[in-house]
Amino acid sequence: MRIFSSATELRAAVGQRLGVSAWHTVSAQRIADFAEVTEDRQWIHLHPERASEGMFGGPIAHGFLTVSLLPAQLMETIHVDGVDLVINKGMDRLRFHRPVPVGARVRAVFELLAATERPLGFTDLQLGVTGEIDGGPEAAFTTRMRMLLHVPEPALAG
């Protein structure tokens, strides 16, 4: 984990690779749970027999499941002292390049593309993210993730 002593120090890291998350296994149970929560119960995710005859050769994770791991993966990759709130603002240019098979391990590589100080203790971040598959020849996905970090006013004064 890379630790920044302040939002100011993080903003100075624009253009740098921030780090790489741990590997996360995309189990059949995780996929089934995601399917229930999102009501996306397509056979390519949940039915191994039918999926084995399909174009992917077996069941695959939902693309949005792999992307939904990003906030947790970012929090295990970096820490900014004084931050009390992280808000997801969205994603730009999300592209799914390769399916993630059941049982595969995924991780995220984060690069700080932009960081802008905003009023009231906020910092607006733009992160380049590559979702990697363990042993895979190419990325599962790429995106630009947008977030707001907040440092409360008392921490700003110190």
BELZI-V708495 format. One record per residue. N is the residue number from 1. NEAR is the number of other C-alpha atoms within 12 Angstrom. Layout:
BEGIN
n/near
N/NEAR
N/NEAR
END
This chain:
BEGIN
n/near
1/17
2/22
3/21
4/20
5/19
6/29
7/35
8/26
9/20
10/35
11/28
12/21
13/27
14/23
15/18
16/20
17/23
18/33
19/27
20/28
21/30
22/26
23/25
24/29
25/24
26/33
27/25
28/26
29/17
30/25
31/36
32/28
33/20
34/27
35/25
36/17
37/14
38/15
39/14
40/20
41/20
42/21
43/24
44/31
45/39
46/30
47/23
48/22
49/15
50/18
51/21
52/19
53/14
54/16
55/14
56/21
57/19
58/25
59/33
60/38
61/44
62/38
63/30
64/26
65/35
66/44
67/35
68/28
69/28
70/40
71/29
72/22
73/29
74/37
75/25
76/25
77/26
78/31
79/26
80/29
81/23
82/27
83/29
84/21
85/19
86/26
87/18
88/22
89/18
90/21
91/23
92/16
93/17
94/22
95/22
96/24
97/19
98/24
99/35
100/42
101/34
102/33
103/23
104/27
105/26
106/39
107/38
108/41
109/34
110/40
111/32
112/29
113/26
114/26
115/29
116/27
117/22
118/17
119/15
120/17
121/26
122/28
123/32
124/32
125/35
126/33
127/40
128/34
129/39
130/35
131/45
132/34
133/32
134/22
135/15
136/19
137/13
138/18
139/25
140/36
141/33
142/31
143/30
144/29
145/36
146/32
147/29
148/30
149/35
150/31
151/29
152/22
153/15
154/13
155/18
156/19
157/11
158/11
END
